């Protein structure tokens, strides 16, 4: 296969992923994925939630490392920094987050887990192929800078994107901490309305944090692949936040009304 063919195929792949994201966004307003508060037997066989989260998230952590190792550009500083930032999220999400969750009886559908694995591997191909291969083949530049230029690390897009990423990472971690400590013990499988921090404004502050992370990553890499990932995150999490909002409203309607809570974007939606 020629380099031009691979480049064309890669961009077709990105545009197909954009199209699928649009379908997923609409579909998730009608069908709620069966995990967390919405775990249901209609999604088929379930397994332990902690194991499922690990199996779902670890493949992308590993795949990005393998793509980096097989790249002739693996020791170029800027892509290595991109990799480190990306992997900070997935190290926490696969090797820390699942094992500190409460709820020994909590489960996740195998169907949902395998869909998550599939997307994560596809996303590794989007991010890793662009960062370590395609951007070098096409000599991609922004404001006269390429990923080979160390000056990228103090460019406006990198500074703004990195600040946004780590702010989102903090919001995500803090929100997960508050959700985790709602439960009284590891045997508690009840669901509660989160309070404090960004939960004073939205019911899905953890999703807000993740959206901020991947918007930041799209900005700091200034890449179409990063933008597609952010759009996918938006397509997945915003309808999910809407489903949770409606669930909370059924159980905690008066409290939510008094706080004037939104779904995922403070004061907006």
C-alpha atoms as a printed R data frame, in Angstrom:
    type eleno elety resid chain resno       x       y      z
1   ATOM     1    CA   UNK     A     1   0.000   0.000  0.000
2   ATOM     2    CA   UNK     A     2   1.287   3.446 -0.898
3   ATOM     3    CA   UNK     A     3   1.595   6.321  1.573
4   ATOM     4    CA   UNK     A     4  -1.073   8.257 -0.348
5   ATOM     5    CA   UNK     A     5  -3.503   5.339 -0.073
6   ATOM     6    CA   UNK     A     6  -2.955   5.064  3.700
7   ATOM     7    CA   UNK     A     7  -3.463   8.807  4.108
8   ATOM     8    CA   UNK     A     8  -6.700   8.729  2.097
9   ATOM     9    CA   UNK     A     9  -7.924   5.686  4.015
10  ATOM    10    CA   UNK     A    10  -7.138   7.351  7.329
11  ATOM    11    CA   UNK     A    11  -9.146  10.480  6.510
12  ATOM    12    CA   UNK     A    12 -12.052   8.394  5.215
13  ATOM    13    CA   UNK     A    13 -11.886   6.508  8.515
14  ATOM    14    CA   UNK     A    14 -12.075   9.774 10.490
15  ATOM    15    CA   UNK     A    15 -15.083  11.004  8.507
16  ATOM    16    CA   UNK     A    16 -16.855   7.653  8.908
17  ATOM    17    CA   UNK     A    17 -16.253   7.872 12.668
18  ATOM    18    CA   UNK     A    18 -17.781  11.370 12.618
19  ATOM    19    CA   UNK     A    19 -20.850  10.013 10.843
20  ATOM    20    CA   UNK     A    20 -21.215   7.145 13.313
21  ATOM    21    CA   UNK     A    21 -20.866   9.605 16.216
22  ATOM    22    CA   UNK     A    22 -23.835  11.570 14.863
23  ATOM    23    CA   UNK     A    23 -25.921   8.361 14.738
24  ATOM    24    CA   UNK     A    24 -24.839   7.404 18.274
25  ATOM    25    CA   UNK     A    25 -25.737  10.857 19.591
26  ATOM    26    CA   UNK     A    26 -29.304  10.595 18.293
27  ATOM    27    CA   UNK     A    27 -29.705   6.921 19.230
28  ATOM    28    CA   UNK     A    28 -28.653   7.436 22.858
29  ATOM    29    CA   UNK     A    29 -31.559   9.823 23.377
30  ATOM    30    CA   UNK     A    30 -33.833   6.832 22.745
31  ATOM    31    CA   UNK     A    31 -31.761   3.892 24.052
32  ATOM    32    CA   UNK     A    32 -29.887   4.109 27.352
33  ATOM    33    CA   UNK     A    33 -26.662   2.092 27.539
34  ATOM    34    CA   UNK     A    34 -26.882  -0.616 30.200
35  ATOM    35    CA   UNK     A    35 -24.244   0.275 32.753
36  ATOM    36    CA   UNK     A    36 -24.191   2.104 36.081
37  ATOM    37    CA   UNK     A    37 -27.654   3.171 37.192
38  ATOM    38    CA   UNK     A    38 -29.100   1.706 33.980
39  ATOM    39    CA   UNK     A    39 -27.704  -1.830 34.187
40  ATOM    40    CA   UNK     A    40 -30.418  -4.140 32.917
41  ATOM    41    CA   UNK     A    41 -30.862  -7.804 32.025
42  ATOM    42    CA   UNK     A    42 -32.133  -6.745 28.583
43  ATOM    43    CA   UNK     A    43 -28.487  -6.042 27.664
44  ATOM    44    CA   UNK     A    44 -27.595  -9.690 28.283
45  ATOM    45    CA   UNK     A    45 -25.093 -11.319 30.591
46  ATOM    46    CA   UNK     A    46 -23.307  -9.088 33.088
47  ATOM    47    CA   UNK     A    47 -20.002  -9.347 34.911
48  ATOM    48    CA   UNK     A    48 -18.446  -7.598 37.901
49  ATOM    49    CA   UNK     A    49 -18.364  -3.839 37.288
50  ATOM    50    CA   UNK     A    50 -14.762  -3.382 38.441
51  ATOM    51    CA   UNK     A    51 -13.439  -6.100 36.137
52  ATOM    52    CA   UNK     A    52 -15.554  -4.817 33.239
53  ATOM    53    CA   UNK     A    53 -14.198  -1.268 33.607
54  ATOM    54    CA   UNK     A    54 -10.625  -2.561 33.627
55  ATOM    55    CA   UNK     A    55 -11.153  -4.789 30.586
56  ATOM    56    CA   UNK     A    56 -12.888  -1.959 28.731
57  ATOM    57    CA   UNK     A    57 -10.335   0.793 29.399
58  ATOM    58    CA   UNK     A    58  -6.974  -0.991 29.540
59  ATOM    59    CA   UNK     A    59  -6.818  -1.885 25.798
60  ATOM    60    CA   UNK     A    60  -6.505   1.756 24.733
61  ATOM    61    CA   UNK     A    61  -3.802   2.380 27.338
62  ATOM    62    CA   UNK     A    62  -1.844  -0.580 25.950
63  ATOM    63    CA   UNK     A    63  -2.606   0.093 22.265
64  ATOM    64    CA   UNK     A    64  -1.256   3.642 22.421
65  ATOM    65    CA   UNK     A    65   2.008   2.381 23.908
66  ATOM    66    CA   UNK     A    66   2.315  -0.268 21.174
67  ATOM    67    CA   UNK     A    67   1.689   2.302 18.436
68  ATOM    68    CA   UNK     A    68   4.315   4.579 19.979
69  ATOM    69    CA   UNK     A    69   6.850   1.734 20.219
70  ATOM    70    CA   UNK     A    70   6.365   0.836 16.543
71  ATOM    71    CA   UNK     A    71   6.723   4.418 15.325
72  ATOM    72    CA   UNK     A    72  10.002   5.579 13.764
73  ATOM    73    CA   UNK     A    73   9.232   8.927 15.435
74  ATOM    74    CA   UNK     A    74   8.833   7.535 18.945
75  ATOM    75    CA   UNK     A    75  11.668   9.593 20.437
76  ATOM    76    CA   UNK     A    76  10.403  12.926 19.111
77  ATOM    77    CA   UNK     A    77   9.644  15.003 22.197
78  ATOM    78    CA   UNK     A    78   6.283  16.589 21.341
79  ATOM    79    CA   UNK     A    79   4.479  13.329 20.441
80  ATOM    80    CA   UNK     A    80   5.927  11.770 23.606
81  ATOM    81    CA   UNK     A    81   4.366  14.591 25.625
82  ATOM    82    CA   UNK     A    82   1.042  14.024 23.836
83  ATOM    83    CA   UNK     A    83   1.272  10.325 24.725
84  ATOM    84    CA   UNK     A    84   2.031  11.082 28.372
85  ATOM    85    CA   UNK     A    85  -0.950  13.427 28.679
86  ATOM    86    CA   UNK     A    86  -3.263  10.926 26.974
87  ATOM    87    CA   UNK     A    87  -2.040   8.031 29.096
88  ATOM    88    CA   UNK     A    88  -2.464   9.917 32.384
89  ATOM    89    CA   UNK     A    89  -6.223   9.690 31.834
90  ATOM    90    CA   UNK     A    90  -6.265   6.030 30.858
91  ATOM    91    CA   UNK     A    91  -3.808   4.958 33.562
92  ATOM    92    CA   UNK     A    92  -6.221   6.392 36.108
93  ATOM    93    CA   UNK     A    93  -9.294   5.085 34.278
94  ATOM    94    CA   UNK     A    94  -8.056   1.497 33.872
95  ATOM    95    CA   UNK     A    95  -5.627   0.840 36.726
96  ATOM    96    CA   UNK     A    96  -6.978   3.013 39.562
97  ATOM    97    CA   UNK     A    97 -10.632   4.001 39.010
98  ATOM    98    CA   UNK     A    98 -12.151   0.483 38.719
99  ATOM    99    CA   UNK     A    99 -10.505  -0.832 41.855
100 ATOM   100    CA   UNK     A   100 -11.546   2.007 44.152
101 ATOM   101    CA   UNK     A   101 -15.195   1.969 43.086
102 ATOM   102    CA   UNK     A   102 -17.701   1.004 45.754
103 ATOM   103    CA   UNK     A   103 -20.395  -1.583 45.257
104 ATOM   104    CA   UNK     A   104 -19.204  -5.197 45.195
105 ATOM   105    CA   UNK     A   105 -22.505  -6.260 43.637
106 ATOM   106    CA   UNK     A   106 -22.440  -3.682 40.846
107 ATOM   107    CA   UNK     A   107 -22.305  -5.144 37.348
108 ATOM   108    CA   UNK     A   108 -21.886  -4.153 33.708
109 ATOM   109    CA   UNK     A   109 -23.324  -5.801 30.636
110 ATOM   110    CA   UNK     A   110 -20.806  -7.731 28.533
111 ATOM   111    CA   UNK     A   111 -22.375  -6.167 25.449
112 ATOM   112    CA   UNK     A   112 -21.640  -2.661 26.750
113 ATOM   113    CA   UNK     A   113 -18.134  -3.680 27.783
114 ATOM   114    CA   UNK     A   114 -17.304  -5.099 24.346
115 ATOM   115    CA   UNK     A   115 -18.701  -2.015 22.612
116 ATOM   116    CA   UNK     A   116 -16.436   0.062 24.834
117 ATOM   117    CA   UNK     A   117 -13.412  -2.099 24.003
118 ATOM   118    CA   UNK     A   118 -14.173  -1.806 20.290
119 ATOM   119    CA   UNK     A   119 -14.417   1.981 20.405
120 ATOM   120    CA   UNK     A   120 -11.284   2.324 22.525
121 ATOM   121    CA   UNK     A   121  -9.212   0.303 20.056
122 ATOM   122    CA   UNK     A   122 -10.607   2.320 17.141
123 ATOM   123    CA   UNK     A   123  -9.816   5.513 19.023
124 ATOM   124    CA   UNK     A   124  -6.247   4.363 19.691
125 ATOM   125    CA   UNK     A   125  -5.886   3.969 15.932
126 ATOM   126    CA   UNK     A   126  -7.249   7.486 15.412
127 ATOM   127    CA   UNK     A   127  -5.033   9.207 17.965
128 ATOM   128    CA   UNK     A   128  -1.919   7.039 17.756
129 ATOM   129    CA   UNK     A   129  -1.755   6.804 13.969
130 ATOM   130    CA   UNK     A   130  -2.126  10.566 13.611
131 ATOM   131    CA   UNK     A   131   0.344  11.536 16.341
132 ATOM   132    CA   UNK     A   132   3.100   9.006 15.581
133 ATOM   133    CA   UNK     A   133   2.753   8.374 11.838
134 ATOM   134    CA   UNK     A   134   0.471  10.481  9.636
135 ATOM   135    CA   UNK     A   135   1.435  13.916 11.006
136 ATOM   136    CA   UNK     A   136   5.059  13.181 10.056
137 ATOM   137    CA   UNK     A   137   4.221  11.857  6.581
138 ATOM   138    CA   UNK     A   138   2.238  14.950  5.655
139 ATOM   139    CA   UNK     A   139   4.586  17.347  7.497
140 ATOM   140    CA   UNK     A   140   1.581  18.780  9.339
141 ATOM   141    CA   UNK     A   141   2.110  22.334 10.599
142 ATOM   142    CA   UNK     A   142   0.185  24.861 12.689
143 ATOM   143    CA   UNK     A   143   1.361  28.478 12.757
144 ATOM   144    CA   UNK     A   144   4.602  27.270 11.156
145 ATOM   145    CA   UNK     A   145   5.220  24.631 13.827
146 ATOM   146    CA   UNK     A   146   5.405  20.850 13.385
147 ATOM   147    CA   UNK     A   147   5.378  18.149 16.040
148 ATOM   148    CA   UNK     A   148   9.158  17.942 15.614
149 ATOM   149    CA   UNK     A   149   9.477  21.534 16.851
150 ATOM   150    CA   UNK     A   150  10.014  21.759 20.613
151 ATOM   151    CA   UNK     A   151   8.518  25.255 20.353
152 ATOM   152    CA   UNK     A   152   5.122  23.526 20.006
153 ATOM   153    CA   UNK     A   153   5.259  23.024 23.801
154 ATOM   154    CA   UNK     A   154   4.964  26.772 24.434
155 ATOM   155    CA   UNK     A   155   2.610  27.529 21.560
156 ATOM   156    CA   UNK     A   156  -0.833  29.049 22.360
157 ATOM   157    CA   UNK     A   157  -2.730  25.917 21.324
158 ATOM   158    CA   UNK     A   158  -0.599  23.651 23.500
159 ATOM   159    CA   UNK     A   159  -0.752  25.891 26.585
160 ATOM   160    CA   UNK     A   160  -4.510  26.523 26.329
161 ATOM   161    CA   UNK     A   161  -5.297  22.880 25.529
162 ATOM   162    CA   UNK     A   162  -3.111  21.533 28.333
163 ATOM   163    CA   UNK     A   163  -4.660  23.870 30.907
164 ATOM   164    CA   UNK     A   164  -8.125  22.817 29.744
165 ATOM   165    CA   UNK     A   165  -7.168  19.115 29.829
166 ATOM   166    CA   UNK     A   166  -5.864  19.193 33.395
167 ATOM   167    CA   UNK     A   167  -8.732  21.339 34.652
168 ATOM   168    CA   UNK     A   168 -11.077  18.722 33.180
169 ATOM   169    CA   UNK     A   169  -9.000  15.917 34.686
170 ATOM   170    CA   UNK     A   170  -9.346  17.519 38.120
171 ATOM   171    CA   UNK     A   171 -13.101  18.057 37.689
172 ATOM   172    CA   UNK     A   172 -13.452  14.421 36.632
173 ATOM   173    CA   UNK     A   173 -11.400  13.057 39.547
174 ATOM   174    CA   UNK     A   174 -13.079  15.264 42.142
175 ATOM   175    CA   UNK     A   175 -16.537  14.389 40.829
176 ATOM   176    CA   UNK     A   176 -15.773  10.656 40.838
177 ATOM   177    CA   UNK     A   177 -14.558  11.004 44.430
178 ATOM   178    CA   UNK     A   178 -17.837  12.635 45.489
179 ATOM   179    CA   UNK     A   179 -19.917  10.010 43.680
180 ATOM   180    CA   UNK     A   180 -17.868   7.197 45.216
181 ATOM   181    CA   UNK     A   181 -18.364   8.507 48.736
182 ATOM   182    CA   UNK     A   182 -22.138   8.769 48.412
183 ATOM   183    CA   UNK     A   183 -22.370   5.081 49.178
184 ATOM   184    CA   UNK     A   184 -22.255   4.078 52.808
185 ATOM   185    CA   UNK     A   185 -20.376   0.806 52.287
186 ATOM   186    CA   UNK     A   186 -19.088  -1.545 49.601
187 ATOM   187    CA   UNK     A   187 -22.355  -3.491 49.836
188 ATOM   188    CA   UNK     A   188 -24.474  -0.417 49.149
189 ATOM   189    CA   UNK     A   189 -25.874  -0.429 45.596
190 ATOM   190    CA   UNK     A   190 -28.348   2.453 46.045
191 ATOM   191    CA   UNK     A   191 -28.096   5.593 43.937
192 ATOM   192    CA   UNK     A   192 -27.939   9.087 45.437
193 ATOM   193    CA   UNK     A   193 -28.029  12.651 44.160
194 ATOM   194    CA   UNK     A   194 -24.425  13.947 44.230
195 ATOM   195    CA   UNK     A   195 -23.750  17.190 46.068
196 ATOM   196    CA   UNK     A   196 -20.936  19.715 46.288
197 ATOM   197    CA   UNK     A   197 -18.313  21.076 43.894
198 ATOM   198    CA   UNK     A   198 -19.622  21.169 40.294
199 ATOM   199    CA   UNK     A   199 -22.599  19.047 41.344
200 ATOM   200    CA   UNK     A   200 -24.007  22.313 42.706
201 ATOM   201    CA   UNK     A   201 -24.558  23.241 39.045
202 ATOM   202    CA   UNK     A   202 -24.991  19.999 37.073
203 ATOM   203    CA   UNK     A   203 -26.019  16.415 37.764
204 ATOM   204    CA   UNK     A   204 -23.180  14.934 35.665
205 ATOM   205    CA   UNK     A   205 -20.105  16.878 36.749
206 ATOM   206    CA   UNK     A   206 -17.879  13.865 36.043
207 ATOM   207    CA   UNK     A   207 -18.981  13.970 32.400
208 ATOM   208    CA   UNK     A   208 -18.336  17.706 32.270
209 ATOM   209    CA   UNK     A   209 -14.761  17.013 33.392
210 ATOM   210    CA   UNK     A   210 -14.232  14.367 30.733
211 ATOM   211    CA   UNK     A   211 -15.605  16.611 28.009
212 ATOM   212    CA   UNK     A   212 -13.190  19.330 29.116
213 ATOM   213    CA   UNK     A   213 -10.280  16.863 29.016
214 ATOM   214    CA   UNK     A   214 -10.816  15.741 25.452
215 ATOM   215    CA   UNK     A   215 -11.621  19.206 24.151
216 ATOM   216    CA   UNK     A   216  -8.302  20.234 25.693
217 ATOM   217    CA   UNK     A   217  -6.550  17.301 24.034
218 ATOM   218    CA   UNK     A   218  -8.028  18.231 20.648
219 ATOM   219    CA   UNK     A   219  -6.723  21.777 21.117
220 ATOM   220    CA   UNK     A   220  -3.234  20.860 22.358
221 ATOM   221    CA   UNK     A   221  -2.687  18.413 19.460
222 ATOM   222    CA   UNK     A   222  -4.598  20.695 17.035
223 ATOM   223    CA   UNK     A   223  -5.679  17.604 15.129
224 ATOM   224    CA   UNK     A   224  -8.766  16.342 13.327
225 ATOM   225    CA   UNK     A   225  -8.363  12.996 15.109
226 ATOM   226    CA   UNK     A   226  -8.462  14.778 18.484
227 ATOM   227    CA   UNK     A   227 -11.558  16.699 17.400
228 ATOM   228    CA   UNK     A   228 -13.287  13.481 16.305
229 ATOM   229    CA   UNK     A   229 -12.575  11.982 19.725
230 ATOM   230    CA   UNK     A   230 -14.056  15.012 21.464
231 ATOM   231    CA   UNK     A   231 -17.162  14.803 19.249
232 ATOM   232    CA   UNK     A   232 -17.488  11.115 20.104
233 ATOM   233    CA   UNK     A   233 -17.171  11.919 23.802
234 ATOM   234    CA   UNK     A   234 -19.865  14.576 23.403
235 ATOM   235    CA   UNK     A   235 -22.108  12.171 21.448
236 ATOM   236    CA   UNK     A   236 -21.790   9.526 24.156
237 ATOM   237    CA   UNK     A   237 -21.860  11.555 27.369
238 ATOM   238    CA   UNK     A   238 -24.380  14.326 26.688
239 ATOM   239    CA   UNK     A   239 -27.312  11.924 26.013
240 ATOM   240    CA   UNK     A   240 -26.124   9.858 28.993
241 ATOM   241    CA   UNK     A   241 -26.218  12.986 31.164
242 ATOM   242    CA   UNK     A   242 -29.764  13.614 29.955
243 ATOM   243    CA   UNK     A   243 -30.822  10.084 30.967
244 ATOM   244    CA   UNK     A   244 -29.276  10.507 34.410
245 ATOM   245    CA   UNK     A   245 -30.924  13.899 34.791
246 ATOM   246    CA   UNK     A   246 -34.333  12.385 34.142
247 ATOM   247    CA   UNK     A   247 -33.606   9.518 36.550
248 ATOM   248    CA   UNK     A   248 -32.548  11.939 39.278
249 ATOM   249    CA   UNK     A   249 -35.591  14.113 38.610
250 ATOM   250    CA   UNK     A   250 -37.871  11.154 39.260
251 ATOM   251    CA   UNK     A   251 -36.206  10.499 42.621
252 ATOM   252    CA   UNK     A   252 -35.028  13.939 43.778
253 ATOM   253    CA   UNK     A   253 -37.218  16.359 41.846
254 ATOM   254    CA   UNK     A   254 -37.799  18.913 44.624
255 ATOM   255    CA   UNK     A   255 -34.114  19.123 45.560
256 ATOM   256    CA   UNK     A   256 -33.067  19.463 41.935
257 ATOM   257    CA   UNK     A   257 -35.627  22.194 41.339
258 ATOM   258    CA   UNK     A   258 -34.433  24.155 44.355
259 ATOM   259    CA   UNK     A   259 -30.831  23.994 43.117
260 ATOM   260    CA   UNK     A   260 -31.806  24.728 39.500
261 ATOM   261    CA   UNK     A   261 -29.448  21.976 38.341
262 ATOM   262    CA   UNK     A   262 -28.574  21.477 34.682
263 ATOM   263    CA   UNK     A   263 -27.487  18.219 33.055
264 ATOM   264    CA   UNK     A   264 -23.838  18.668 32.117
265 ATOM   265    CA   UNK     A   265 -23.078  22.290 31.139
266 ATOM   266    CA   UNK     A   266 -23.583  24.793 34.005
267 ATOM   267    CA   UNK     A   267 -26.391  27.322 33.372
268 ATOM   268    CA   UNK     A   268 -26.873  26.001 29.823
269 ATOM   269    CA   UNK     A   269 -27.945  22.322 29.567
